[in-house]
Amino acid sequence: MFQQSFKNIDNTLREDAGVGTELDYIEQTSWILFLKYLDDLEKDKKKEAQLAGKKYINIIDPKYAWNFWAVPKTKNGKIDHNKTLTGDDLIDFVNTELFSYLKKFKTKSEDSNTIEYKIGEIFSELKNKIQSGYTLREILNIIDEMHFRTKGEKYELSHLYEDKIKNMGNAGRNGGEYYTPRPLIKTIIKVVDPKIGNKIYDGAVGSAGFLVEAFNYLSKDREKLSAKEFNTLQKTTFYGKEKKPLAYIIGIMNMILHGIEAPNIQHTNTLSENINDIQEKDRFDIILTNPPFGGKERKEVQQNFPIKTGETASLFLQHFIKILKAGGKAGIVIKNTFLSNTDNASVSLRKMLLESCNLHTVLDLPGGVFSGAGVKTVILFFEKGAPTKKVWFYQLNLIRNLGKGNPLNENDLVEFVELQKTKANSKNSWSIDIKNINQKTFDLSVKNPNKKEENILREPKEILEEMGKLDKKSKEILNSIKEKL
């Protein structure tokens, strides 16, 4: 229903001077989609209230409602061109009146988990980048045809939105931080196996892929869930934190499209919180996350952690270990060098992890899993409360190279999921007793003992080309010596 609509929106945005990248496209599409979603939500809530004989009070004042400023309609449902804003009038209204009004919701609402607070948070951080009121008018008319009211509509919109997020993952150097491949997320969730009633947390939520897939996993048999269970999934199951404004709105919008009305995502820098302040009430049963790696944090941020380091991922790991409940389970993506780095912080962090948690599984991934990231990663699976005695490793060895045109799929990980249940040994898996690792460095390097070293035979053509280059270089050196003599 909506695939062509998304294409038309992107094509229209490309013509606008204020919007220049794939990231801009999804940002600007997101705030408009969010307001259309609110309009449909209000209509559904009003209808529910009427059926129950109750009065419904609108969240948005009539002057700022979708059908007043965005696409006003006549009584017969046609666009009322006499009331429709366009050009400079539309841009002036959006920039000076609409956004100012929506920002105020943040101070009006005391509860950060309400939809009202989310409205204020989103529009406090974003701005309209569309410069042409004629461009904006076209997009408003396209989005007005989209609806969030039936299960089929929400399903298609959620998948199309996921595609846009995936495209962001391929858009430049920083796009990958918004997208973790969904086959990998689904596999991590299968292994961690959360249950309804667990509190699930991602402190680096990004586009909310982990929380969305966890929601899908727990609600896959929707018709079998009781009203109480579904209400638990809606309100007290999924929690996240996100620092960047763009990722925040994308994460919110992604969860909404997947069926969570008021996502419990806070717009905050997780690492700015001192982990010594974390109390039992703040802890979670399940952690599913792919924290950013490669970043550097300031000295004042490092003071919030017992192990001082500028490496972002190492600080996040300390946070996750601390905020996980005793008996809680985690599946965390991290750069593979974490297992073997020899700096004091990495050694101390591995020691902390092994002594306070049972690191039962490490999944070693090949390069190319993350588009554009250019790094190798591992997945750490652990439970908090008992020290590690044995680690089961699985090395994912594929017969093809991964990349944008040949991505990871769930079938690639079927053997891992099956063997992980019993921690069985195979040509790709093995176990290490913690007593047998170096107790000074706690090195956990992935060294598959079952893999035979193979001599790589080069093609004759390659050898001849290299010999030619060496001959040429030798002649140049000899000529240089002769000239000097």
HELIX and SHEET records of a PDB file:
HELIX    1   1 GLN A    3  ARG A   14  1                                  12    
HELIX    2   2 GLU A   22  LEU A   51  1                                  30    
HELIX    3   3 PRO A   62  TYR A   64  5                                   3    
HELIX    4   4 TRP A   66  TRP A   69  1                                   4    
HELIX    5   5 GLY A   87  ASP A   92  1                                   6    
HELIX    6   6 PHE A   93  LEU A   98  3                                   6    
HELIX    7   7 PHE A   99  LYS A  103  1                                   5    
HELIX    8   8 PHE A  105  LYS A  108  1                                   4    
HELIX    9   9 ILE A  115  GLU A  125  1                                  11    
HELIX   10  10 GLY A  133  ASP A  144  1                                  12    
HELIX   11  11 LYS A  151  GLY A  169  1                                  19    
HELIX   12  12 GLY A  175  TYR A  178  5                                   4    
HELIX   13  13 ARG A  182  VAL A  192  1                                  11    
HELIX   14  14 GLY A  209  LEU A  218  1                                  10    
HELIX   15  15 ARG A  222  LYS A  224  5                                   3    
HELIX   16  16 ALA A  227  LYS A  235  1                                   9    
HELIX   17  17 PRO A  245  LEU A  257  1                                  13    
HELIX   18  18 THR A  270  SER A  272  5                                   3    
HELIX   19  19 ILE A  275  ASP A  277  5                                   3    
HELIX   20  20 GLU A  280  ASP A  282  5                                   3    
HELIX   21  21 LYS A  299  GLN A  302  1                                   4    
HELIX   22  22 THR A  312  ILE A  323  1                                  12    
HELIX   23  23 ASN A  336  LEU A  339  5                                   4    
HELIX   24  24 ASN A  344  SER A  356  1                                  13    
HELIX   25  25 GLU A  410  LEU A  413  5                                   4    
HELIX   26  26 VAL A  414  GLN A  420  1                                   7    
HELIX   27  27 ILE A  434  ASN A  436  5                                   3    
HELIX   28  28 PRO A  460  LYS A  484  1                                  25    
SHEET    1   A 9 ASN A 264  HIS A 267  0                                        
SHEET    2   A 9 PHE A 238  GLU A 242  1                                        
SHEET    3   A 9 ILE A 200  ASP A 202  1                                        
SHEET    4   A 9 PHE A 284  THR A 289  1                                        
SHEET    5   A 9 LEU A 324  LYS A 335  1                                        
SHEET    6   A 9 THR A 377  LYS A 384 -1                                        
SHEET    7   A 9 CYS A 357  ASP A 364 -1                                        
SHEET    8   A 9 LYS A 390  GLN A 395  1                                        
SHEET    9   A 9 SER A 429  ASP A 433 -1                                        
END                                                                             
